[in-house]
Amino acid sequence: MRPLAEILRPQTLDEYIGQKHLVNKGAILRNAIDKGVIPSMILWGPPGVGKTTLANIIANTLLMPFYSLSAINSGVKDVRDVVDRAKQHGGNCILFIDEIHRFSKSQQDSLLGAVEKGIVTLIGATTENPSFEVISPLLSRCQVYVLKSLEKDDLAILIDKAKTYIEKTEKRNINIKETEALMRISGGDARKLLNAIEVVCSQMGGDIEITNDLVGHIIQQNLSMYDKKGENHYDIISAFIKSLRGSDPNAAVYWLARMIDSGEDPLFIARRMLILASEDIGNANPNALLLANACFDAVNKIGYPECRIILSQTAIYLATSKKSNASYMAIDTALAEVKNSGDLPVPLHIRNAPTKLMKQLGYGDNYKYAHDYEGNFVQQQFLPDRLQGKIFYDPSDNRKENEIRNDLRQKWSGIYDY
């Protein structure tokens, strides 16, 4: 018997639930589909939010041949077979690759030619950040669309659809008195929500009234169905990262142990620590990034079970380090300014002047070479005129960054208010 989540899978965009920012009328992806011309794309989002469903709907809507591969059990040969079949159809087909982040570099390389020549339109689905998991040449040929966890209203629609279907097919009354437990268990994942409803209904014969207590009792007895594939790792990794950020090495090691015990990919853990080392520690302790990077490399070479020791050492180091999010805030503030002020001109004196004409136009004139001055520093303008004196990097209050602040205050007195 097919699972309820498969039975209720939407077949058209109008039936599709969630991701309004992509598929509602006027949304970016909907416009491309309505025009009949879609780019190769990466669908990035947590489990159960409709990545596979959306790929199928796109193919059905555009009447394009659809080939599907899973990165877990497919290789270069499978990719080449699909490409050969696509060539026989004159191209213009969709190749869907589920969990594309599990493809190795060589496997991803095998896609490049076909994607670039338009032999296939690639739709890759991933739960991992494609910036880390998809090779740059392939990523540059794809649009990345971010799918979000389903919202409360979306989950309510799914609950109603499941209720209607079960009542119709099983000739029984389903009274859903409370939905909070179902929604909490789902975590914004449609598949988990429908699985939970299916389990509850299958264990209760005849008419049924679904309450929070009933759902909690039944799902607790069947918890392994949600844990055995590690689908709750989003909650666990969140607890782990927040423990590191909150400087609690004991909690960090506990959540680390939970992930190791469940068989979580050690590179997934190491990668998250690498991000945190810059986002939450930064220049308060620059060595944190070096250690986190060394951890990632070591874990990649060693693997379980020994790499648990390296993960533990790094987690404890990061948890006990001084914290600063100044670098993270600096780049986000700068990006917001770029969005607000647009492409401001580069000051003439710091422009590149590789040609005679550019030199005649004043490119590079009056540029002061820092190493010609005492202390290898001289005040001059580097920001566009409109942004003179604007501070993006605001050092945090810790020993290392206080030293940085004092140095900046001394060097840039009268320019930046440090």
C-alpha positions as CSV (number, residue, x, y, z in Angstrom):
1,M,0.0,0.0,0.0
2,R,1.3,3.4,-1.0
3,P,2.1,5.8,1.9
4,L,-0.4,8.6,2.5
5,A,2.3,11.2,1.6
6,E,2.7,9.7,-1.8
7,I,-1.1,9.4,-2.4
8,L,-1.6,13.0,-1.6
9,R,1.3,14.3,-3.6
10,P,0.2,17.4,-5.6
11,Q,0.1,17.0,-9.4
12,T,-0.2,20.7,-10.5
13,L,1.1,24.1,-9.3
14,D,-2.4,25.0,-8.2
15,E,-2.5,22.0,-5.9
16,Y,1.0,22.6,-4.6
17,I,1.2,23.7,-0.9
18,G,3.7,26.1,0.4
19,Q,6.6,28.0,-1.2
20,K,4.4,30.9,-2.2
21,H,7.5,33.1,-2.8
22,L,8.4,30.7,-5.7
23,V,5.2,29.4,-7.2
24,N,2.4,31.9,-6.6
25,K,1.2,34.0,-9.5
26,G,3.9,36.5,-10.3
27,A,6.6,34.7,-8.4
28,I,10.0,34.2,-10.0
29,L,9.9,30.5,-10.6
30,R,6.2,30.6,-11.5
31,N,6.9,33.2,-14.2
32,A,9.6,31.0,-15.7
33,I,7.3,28.0,-15.8
34,D,4.4,30.0,-17.3
35,K,6.8,31.2,-20.0
36,G,7.8,27.6,-20.7
37,V,11.5,28.2,-20.3
38,I,13.1,27.2,-17.1
39,P,16.8,27.4,-16.1
40,S,18.8,24.5,-14.6
41,M,18.2,24.9,-10.9
42,I,19.1,23.7,-7.4
43,L,16.2,23.4,-5.0
44,W,17.6,23.8,-1.5
45,G,15.5,23.2,1.6
46,P,14.8,20.9,4.5
47,P,13.2,17.5,4.1
48,G,9.5,17.2,3.2
49,V,8.9,20.7,1.8
50,G,8.1,19.7,-1.8
51,K,11.4,19.6,-3.7
52,T,10.7,16.3,-5.6
53,T,7.1,17.2,-6.0
54,L,7.9,20.6,-7.5
55,A,10.4,19.0,-10.0
56,N,7.6,16.5,-11.1
57,I,5.1,19.3,-11.5
58,I,7.5,21.4,-13.6
59,A,8.1,18.4,-16.0
60,N,4.3,17.7,-16.2
61,T,3.4,21.3,-16.8
62,L,6.0,21.8,-19.5
63,L,5.4,18.3,-21.0
64,M,9.1,17.6,-20.9
65,P,10.6,14.1,-20.7
66,F,11.6,13.5,-17.0
67,Y,14.6,11.4,-15.8
68,S,15.1,10.9,-12.1
69,L,18.3,9.7,-10.3
70,S,19.1,9.4,-6.7
71,A,22.6,10.5,-5.8
72,I,22.7,7.7,-3.1
73,N,22.7,4.9,-5.6
74,S,23.6,6.5,-9.0
75,G,27.0,7.2,-10.5
76,V,28.7,8.7,-13.5
77,K,27.5,5.8,-15.8
78,D,23.9,6.5,-14.8
79,V,24.3,10.2,-15.6
80,R,25.8,9.4,-19.0
81,D,23.0,6.9,-19.8
82,V,20.5,9.6,-19.2
83,V,22.4,12.2,-21.2
84,D,22.6,9.7,-24.2
85,R,18.8,9.1,-24.0
86,A,18.2,12.8,-23.8
87,K,20.3,13.3,-27.0
88,Q,18.1,10.8,-28.8
89,H,15.1,13.0,-27.9
90,G,16.9,16.1,-29.1
91,G,17.5,17.4,-25.6
92,N,14.8,19.5,-24.0
93,C,14.3,17.1,-21.0
94,I,14.6,17.4,-17.3
95,L,17.1,15.4,-15.2
96,F,16.1,15.4,-11.6
97,I,18.8,14.4,-9.1
98,D,17.7,13.9,-5.5
99,E,20.3,14.6,-2.8
100,I,22.7,16.0,-5.3
101,H,25.0,17.0,-2.4
102,R,25.9,13.3,-2.2
103,F,27.4,13.3,-5.7
104,S,31.2,13.4,-5.7
105,K,33.1,16.0,-7.7
106,S,33.7,13.6,-10.6
107,Q,30.0,12.8,-10.7
108,Q,29.0,16.4,-10.7
109,D,31.7,17.1,-13.4
110,S,29.9,14.5,-15.6
111,L,26.8,16.8,-15.7
112,L,28.6,20.0,-16.8
113,G,28.7,19.4,-20.6
114,A,25.1,18.3,-20.8
115,V,23.8,21.2,-18.7
116,E,25.9,23.8,-20.5
117,K,24.8,22.6,-24.0
118,G,21.2,22.4,-22.9
119,I,20.9,18.7,-23.5
120,V,19.3,18.4,-20.1
121,T,17.8,20.9,-17.8
122,L,19.1,19.9,-14.4
123,I,16.9,20.1,-11.3
124,G,18.9,19.1,-8.2
125,A,17.4,18.8,-4.8
126,T,19.5,19.2,-1.6
127,T,19.1,19.7,2.1
128,E,22.6,21.0,2.3
129,N,24.0,24.5,1.5
130,P,24.8,24.2,-2.3
131,S,27.7,26.7,-1.8
132,F,29.6,23.9,0.0
133,E,28.2,20.8,-1.7
134,V,27.9,21.7,-5.4
135,I,31.0,22.4,-7.4
136,S,31.4,26.0,-8.6
137,P,31.2,25.3,-12.3
138,L,27.9,23.5,-11.9
139,L,26.5,26.0,-9.4
140,S,27.3,28.9,-11.7
141,R,25.1,27.3,-14.4
142,C,22.1,26.9,-12.1
143,Q,19.7,29.1,-10.3
144,V,19.4,28.3,-6.6
145,Y,15.8,28.4,-5.2
146,V,15.4,28.2,-1.4
147,L,12.5,26.3,-0.2
148,K,11.2,26.9,3.4
149,S,9.7,24.8,6.0
150,L,5.9,24.7,5.6
151,E,4.0,27.3,7.6
152,K,1.1,26.7,10.0
153,D,-1.5,27.5,7.4
154,D,0.1,25.1,4.9
155,L,0.2,22.3,7.5
156,A,-3.5,22.9,8.3
157,I,-4.4,22.4,4.6
158,L,-2.5,19.1,4.6
159,I,-4.2,17.9,7.8
160,D,-7.6,18.7,6.2
161,K,-6.6,16.9,3.0
162,A,-5.5,13.8,4.9
163,K,-8.7,13.8,7.0
164,T,-10.9,14.0,3.9
165,Y,-9.0,11.2,2.1
166,I,-9.1,8.8,5.0
167,E,-12.7,9.4,5.7
168,K,-13.6,8.9,2.1
169,T,-11.5,5.7,1.5
170,E,-12.0,4.1,4.9
171,K,-15.6,5.1,5.5
172,R,-14.9,6.4,9.0
173,N,-15.2,9.7,10.8
174,I,-12.0,11.5,11.8
175,N,-12.5,14.4,14.2
176,I,-9.3,16.3,14.6
177,K,-10.0,18.1,17.8
178,E,-6.4,19.4,18.3
179,T,-3.6,20.0,15.8
180,E,-0.7,21.4,17.9
181,A,1.0,18.1,18.5
182,L,0.8,17.1,14.8
183,M,2.3,20.4,13.8
184,R,5.0,20.3,16.4
185,I,6.0,16.7,15.3
186,S,6.1,17.7,11.6
187,G,8.6,20.5,12.1
188,G,7.3,22.0,8.9
189,D,7.9,18.7,7.0
190,A,4.8,17.6,5.0
191,R,6.0,14.0,4.9
192,K,6.5,13.7,8.6
193,L,3.0,15.3,9.2
194,L,1.2,12.9,6.9
195,N,3.2,9.9,8.3
196,A,2.1,10.9,11.8
197,I,-1.5,11.2,10.8
198,E,-1.3,7.8,9.0
199,V,0.3,6.1,12.0
200,V,-2.3,7.5,14.5
201,C,-5.3,6.5,12.3
202,S,-3.9,3.1,11.5
203,Q,-3.6,2.3,15.2
204,M,-7.1,3.4,16.1
205,G,-10.0,1.4,14.6
206,G,-13.3,2.9,13.7
207,D,-14.2,6.5,14.2
208,I,-11.5,8.5,15.9
209,E,-11.0,11.8,17.7
210,I,-7.4,13.1,17.4
211,T,-6.1,15.0,20.3
212,N,-2.7,16.2,21.3
213,D,-2.4,13.6,24.1
214,L,-3.4,10.8,21.7
215,V,-0.9,11.9,19.0
216,G,1.9,12.3,21.6
217,H,1.3,8.8,23.1
218,I,1.2,7.0,19.7
219,I,4.0,8.8,18.1
220,Q,6.2,8.3,21.2
221,Q,5.8,4.6,20.7
222,N,6.7,4.9,17.0
223,L,9.4,7.5,17.4
224,S,12.0,5.4,15.5
225,M,10.1,6.1,12.3
226,Y,11.1,9.7,12.6
227,D,14.6,9.2,14.0
228,K,16.1,6.3,12.1
229,K,16.8,8.4,9.0
230,G,18.1,11.3,11.1
231,E,15.4,13.7,10.0
232,N,15.5,15.4,13.4
233,H,19.1,16.4,12.9
234,Y,17.9,19.9,12.2
235,D,16.8,20.2,15.9
236,I,19.9,18.5,17.2
237,I,22.4,20.6,15.1
238,S,20.5,23.7,16.2
239,A,21.0,22.8,19.8
240,F,24.7,22.0,19.2
241,I,25.4,25.3,17.4
242,K,23.5,27.3,20.0
243,S,25.5,25.5,22.8
244,L,28.8,26.5,21.1
245,R,27.6,30.1,20.6
246,G,26.4,30.1,24.2
247,S,29.9,29.0,25.5
248,D,28.6,25.8,27.1
249,P,31.1,23.0,26.3
250,N,29.2,20.4,28.3
251,A,26.0,20.9,26.3
252,A,28.0,21.1,23.1
253,V,29.6,17.7,23.7
254,Y,26.3,16.2,24.7
255,W,24.6,17.2,21.5
256,L,27.7,16.2,19.6
257,A,27.4,12.7,21.2
258,R,23.7,12.6,20.1
259,M,24.7,13.2,16.5
260,I,27.6,10.7,16.6
261,D,25.4,8.1,18.1
262,S,22.7,8.5,15.4
263,G,25.3,8.2,12.7
264,E,25.3,11.8,11.5
265,D,27.7,12.6,8.7
266,P,30.9,13.9,10.6
267,L,31.6,16.3,7.7
268,F,28.2,17.9,8.3
269,I,29.1,18.5,11.9
270,A,32.6,19.8,11.0
271,R,31.2,22.1,8.4
272,R,28.8,23.7,10.8
273,M,31.6,24.3,13.2
274,L,33.7,25.9,10.4
275,I,30.9,28.3,9.8
276,L,30.5,29.1,13.5
277,A,34.2,29.8,13.9
278,S,33.8,32.8,11.7
279,E,30.2,33.8,12.3
280,D,30.3,33.7,16.1
281,I,34.0,33.9,17.1
282,G,35.7,35.7,14.2
283,N,38.5,38.0,15.2
284,A,37.9,37.6,18.9
285,N,40.0,34.5,18.3
286,P,41.3,34.1,14.7
287,N,42.8,30.7,15.6
288,A,39.2,29.3,15.9
289,L,38.8,29.3,12.1
290,L,42.2,27.7,11.6
291,L,41.3,24.9,14.1
292,A,37.9,24.4,12.6
293,N,39.3,24.1,9.1
294,A,42.0,21.7,10.4
295,C,39.1,19.7,12.0
296,F,37.2,19.5,8.7
297,D,40.3,18.3,6.8
298,A,41.2,15.7,9.5
299,V,37.6,14.4,9.7
300,N,37.6,14.1,5.9
301,K,40.8,12.0,6.1
302,I,39.9,9.8,9.1
303,G,36.2,9.3,9.5
304,Y,34.5,7.4,12.3
305,P,35.2,6.2,15.0
306,E,38.4,8.1,15.6
307,C,37.2,11.4,14.2
308,R,34.8,11.7,17.2
309,I,37.8,12.8,19.3
310,I,38.8,15.6,16.8
311,L,35.2,16.8,16.7
312,S,35.1,16.8,20.5
313,Q,38.3,18.8,20.8
314,T,37.2,21.4,18.3
315,A,33.7,21.7,19.8
316,I,35.2,22.3,23.2
317,Y,37.7,24.8,21.9
318,L,35.0,26.8,20.0
319,A,32.6,26.7,23.0
320,T,35.3,28.1,25.3
321,S,36.6,30.8,22.9
322,K,35.7,34.4,23.3
323,K,32.8,35.3,21.0
324,S,32.3,38.0,18.4
325,N,29.8,38.3,15.5
326,A,31.4,41.5,14.3
327,S,32.6,40.0,11.0
328,Y,29.2,38.5,10.3
329,M,27.5,41.8,11.0
330,A,30.0,43.7,9.0
331,I,29.4,41.8,5.7
332,D,25.6,41.8,6.2
333,T,25.7,45.6,6.9
334,A,27.8,46.1,3.8
335,L,25.6,44.0,1.6
336,A,22.6,46.0,2.8
337,E,24.4,49.2,1.9
338,V,25.2,47.8,-1.6
339,K,21.5,46.9,-2.1
340,N,20.5,50.4,-0.9
341,S,23.0,52.5,-2.7
342,G,23.7,50.5,-5.8
343,D,26.9,50.5,-7.9
344,L,28.7,53.5,-6.6
345,P,31.8,54.5,-8.6
346,V,35.3,53.5,-7.5
347,P,37.4,56.6,-6.6
348,L,39.7,57.4,-9.4
349,H,42.9,57.1,-7.4
350,I,42.3,53.5,-6.5
351,R,41.2,52.3,-9.9
352,N,43.3,50.0,-12.0
353,A,45.1,51.7,-14.9
354,P,46.4,49.0,-17.3
355,T,46.0,51.1,-20.5
356,K,47.4,54.5,-21.6
357,L,43.9,55.8,-22.0
358,M,43.0,55.0,-18.5
359,K,46.1,56.7,-17.2
360,Q,45.1,59.8,-19.3
361,L,41.7,59.7,-17.7
362,G,43.3,59.9,-14.2
363,Y,42.9,56.3,-13.2
364,G,45.4,55.7,-10.3
365,D,46.5,59.3,-10.0
366,N,47.5,60.4,-6.5
367,Y,47.3,56.8,-5.1
368,K,49.5,56.5,-2.0
369,Y,51.4,53.3,-1.7
370,A,51.1,52.3,2.0
371,H,54.6,50.8,2.2
372,D,56.2,54.1,1.3
373,Y,55.0,55.5,4.6
374,E,56.0,55.1,8.2
375,G,54.3,52.1,9.7
376,N,53.1,51.0,6.3
377,F,50.1,53.2,6.6
378,V,48.8,56.5,5.3
379,Q,45.3,57.9,5.4
380,Q,43.6,58.1,2.1
381,Q,40.1,57.5,0.7
382,F,39.0,54.0,-0.2
383,L,35.3,54.1,0.0
384,P,33.1,55.8,-2.6
385,D,32.5,59.5,-1.9
386,R,29.0,58.9,-0.7
387,L,30.1,56.5,2.0
388,Q,33.0,58.3,3.4
389,G,33.3,57.6,7.1
390,K,30.7,54.9,7.2
391,I,31.6,52.0,9.6
392,F,30.7,48.5,8.6
393,Y,33.1,46.6,10.9
394,D,32.4,47.4,14.6
395,P,34.7,45.4,16.8
396,S,33.2,43.6,19.7
397,D,34.2,44.1,23.3
398,N,37.0,41.4,23.8
399,R,40.7,41.6,24.3
400,K,41.7,40.9,20.7
401,E,39.1,43.2,19.0
402,N,39.7,45.9,21.6
403,E,43.3,46.0,20.3
404,I,41.9,46.2,16.8
405,R,39.6,49.0,17.7
406,N,42.4,51.0,19.3
407,D,44.6,50.5,16.3
408,L,41.8,51.7,13.9
409,R,41.0,54.7,16.2
410,Q,44.6,55.8,16.0
411,K,45.0,55.2,12.3
412,W,41.7,56.6,11.1
413,S,41.2,59.5,13.5
414,G,39.1,62.2,11.8
415,I,37.7,59.7,9.2
416,Y,36.1,56.8,11.1
417,D,34.5,57.3,14.5
418,Y,36.1,54.4,16.4
